[in-house]
């Protein structure tokens, strides 16, 4: 498997919420990432895919909620988010596709 394909496995999709938009004012971008991905892997993937310099990576795991599916009790999947802070002068436009 190529290195680029591995980077796409690490980064799933950008997250565009009100909180993520506020983070973008502080030169940060928010991505949903693979649950097993670690900070150095996330940093390398973002730098290679978007051609930017990463200053810091902060991660958070949101536990999946318990919900009822057709009367049966089920559970949504856990989601890992990465708050990627970029060096000054670097930007990523998340409104365009990957």
TANORTA-V804857 format. One record per run of one state. SS is the DSSP state (H for helix, E for strand, L for the rest). FROM is the first residue (numbers start at 1). TO is the last residue. Records with the same first field share a line. If there is no record, write none. Layout:
SS=FROM-TO  FROM-TO
This chain:
L=1-2  15-17  25-27  34-38  51-53  63-65  70-71  76-78  87-98
H=3-10  18-24  39-50
E=11-14  28-33  54-62  66-69  72-75  79-86
